[in-house]
Amino acid sequence: MQVFDRVRERKAVPEVEAAEFALGLKLFSEVLLRHRREPLFAELLPHVGAFMRKLKRRAAVQV
């Protein structure tokens, strides 16, 4: 629930999409980390990491 609240408070996406975004990102990230050594997922890891850093910086600026 904290993830949902943070996404909503920081206005990372429109409020009507906040729950979908937070849940999807959380579920995808967990699977990505679990399979990070597999070639398909290993390719995505740096890009998802960069996206998360940008998202956190953007959200921090809007608080």
trRosetta pair geometry for C-beta under 8 A, 3 or more apart (Angstrom, degrees):
i j d omega theta_ij theta_ji phi_ij phi_ji
1 4 5.6 -51 -156 35 43 113
1 5 6.3 43 149 -20 71 106
2 5 5.5 -56 -148 38 35 113
2 6 6.2 35 155 -20 68 105
3 6 5.9 -54 -147 35 30 110
3 7 6.4 28 156 -17 64 106
3 22 4.8 148 133 -173 100 119
3 26 5.8 61 152 -71 169 133
4 7 6.0 -58 -150 37 29 108
4 8 6.2 25 155 -16 65 111
4 18 6.6 96 -161 136 71 102
4 19 5.6 16 -133 -107 114 71
4 22 4.9 171 -93 83 56 163
4 23 7.6 18 -81 -49 98 81
5 8 5.8 -60 -146 41 29 110
5 9 6.0 26 158 -19 67 111
6 9 5.8 -55 -139 39 28 108
6 10 6.0 9 167 -4 65 115
6 22 7.8 131 64 -115 84 130
6 59 7.5 52 160 169 91 147
7 10 6.4 -68 -141 47 22 98
7 12 5.0 -70 -151 30 74 122
7 13 6.9 -7 176 27 107 92
7 18 4.7 154 117 -162 109 94
7 19 7.9 163 80 -70 135 30
7 21 6.1 176 -171 88 148 112
7 22 4.3 -136 -5 -70 154 114
7 59 7.8 -75 -120 -118 46 141
8 11 7.5 17 175 -70 31 47
8 15 6.1 58 -140 -130 85 82
8 18 4.5 78 -81 172 74 164
8 19 8.0 18 -63 -53 108 68
9 63 7.3 31 136 -115 99 92
10 59 3.6 30 165 -163 143 101
10 60 7.5 -17 -136 -56 129 31
10 62 5.6 105 -172 77 71 113
10 63 5.8 -39 -112 -70 83 87
11 15 7.3 -41 -116 -61 75 79
11 59 7.6 164 59 -128 55 77
11 62 5.6 -114 59 146 105 147
12 18 7.3 110 53 -120 90 85
12 21 6.9 -163 97 122 113 150
12 55 6.0 35 -145 -165 126 97
12 58 7.0 100 -124 98 77 111
12 59 5.0 -23 -80 -87 97 112
13 17 4.6 -80 133 90 124 114
13 18 5.8 173 69 -85 95 57
13 21 4.7 135 21 -35 152 163
14 17 5.0 69 67 19 84 105
14 18 7.4 -123 99 -40 41 79
15 18 5.4 -23 -148 -17 39 121
17 20 5.2 -64 -163 49 63 113
17 21 5.3 64 142 -27 90 108
18 21 5.8 -59 -143 38 26 110
18 22 6.1 21 162 -16 65 111
19 22 6.0 -57 -141 40 27 108
19 23 6.0 21 162 -14 64 112
20 23 6.2 -62 -144 41 23 106
20 24 6.0 19 161 -15 63 115
21 24 6.0 -62 -144 41 23 108
21 25 6.0 18 162 -15 63 114
22 25 6.1 -59 -142 40 23 108
22 26 6.1 23 159 -19 62 112
23 26 5.9 -58 -145 38 26 110
23 27 6.2 21 160 -14 64 110
24 27 6.0 -59 -144 40 26 106
24 28 6.0 21 160 -14 64 113
25 28 5.9 -57 -140 42 26 108
25 29 6.0 29 160 -22 64 110
26 29 5.9 -56 -145 35 24 111
26 30 6.5 26 157 -21 61 106
27 30 5.9 -56 -152 32 29 111
27 31 6.7 23 155 -12 64 106
28 31 6.0 -60 -152 39 32 107
28 32 6.0 35 152 -23 68 110
28 48 7.8 -152 128 -129 110 138
29 32 5.5 -55 -144 38 31 116
29 33 6.3 29 159 -17 66 105
29 48 6.9 166 -106 168 80 135
29 52 7.7 79 -107 -80 131 133
30 33 6.1 -56 -148 37 27 107
30 34 6.4 28 154 -20 62 109
31 34 5.7 -57 -148 36 31 114
31 35 6.3 -4 164 10 67 113
31 41 7.8 -135 131 -114 78 135
32 35 6.6 -80 -145 53 22 87
32 36 6.5 57 154 -78 63 79
32 41 5.5 172 -144 -158 62 111
32 44 6.2 -101 -135 98 119 124
32 45 6.5 156 170 -92 110 72
32 48 6.0 -6 175 38 167 172
33 36 5.6 -9 -147 -41 33 115
35 38 4.6 -30 174 20 94 121
35 40 7.7 -14 138 72 125 94
35 41 4.3 123 108 -4 98 163
36 41 5.6 -110 -106 122 30 118
36 42 6.1 87 173 -89 55 66
36 45 5.5 68 -142 -85 97 136
37 41 7.7 19 41 74 27 112
37 42 6.3 26 -148 -69 18 114
38 41 4.9 61 68 25 92 105
38 42 6.4 -168 80 -19 37 93
39 42 5.5 -54 -131 34 26 115
39 43 6.6 34 166 -25 61 101
40 43 6.4 -59 -168 24 24 111
40 44 7.5 10 146 -9 58 109
41 44 5.6 -61 -156 38 43 110
41 45 6.6 62 149 -46 72 93
42 45 5.7 -33 -151 1 35 121
43 47 7.9 6 140 4 62 117
44 47 5.6 -76 -161 48 51 109
44 48 5.5 43 151 -21 89 110
45 48 6.0 -58 -139 39 26 106
45 49 6.2 29 160 -21 63 109
46 49 5.5 -56 -148 37 31 116
46 50 6.3 32 155 -19 66 105
47 50 5.7 -51 -148 35 32 110
47 51 6.4 34 151 -20 63 105
48 51 5.5 -51 -147 36 34 115
48 52 6.3 36 153 -22 66 104
49 52 5.8 -54 -148 34 30 110
49 53 6.5 29 154 -18 64 104
50 53 5.8 -53 -149 35 32 111
50 54 6.4 31 153 -16 65 106
51 54 5.8 -58 -150 38 30 110
51 55 6.1 32 153 -22 66 109
52 55 5.6 -53 -145 37 30 114
52 56 6.3 29 157 -18 65 106
53 56 5.9 -57 -147 38 28 108
53 57 6.3 27 155 -17 65 107
54 57 5.8 -57 -146 38 30 109
54 58 6.0 29 157 -18 66 110
55 58 5.8 -56 -144 39 27 110
55 59 6.1 23 158 -16 63 111
56 59 5.8 -56 -141 40 28 110
56 60 6.1 31 156 -24 63 108
57 60 5.7 -56 -147 34 28 112
57 61 6.6 29 155 -21 63 105
58 61 5.9 -56 -154 32 30 111
58 62 6.7 20 154 -13 63 110
59 62 5.8 -62 -150 39 33 108
59 63 6.9 47 152 -40 65 95
60 63 5.9 -40 -156 7 35 116
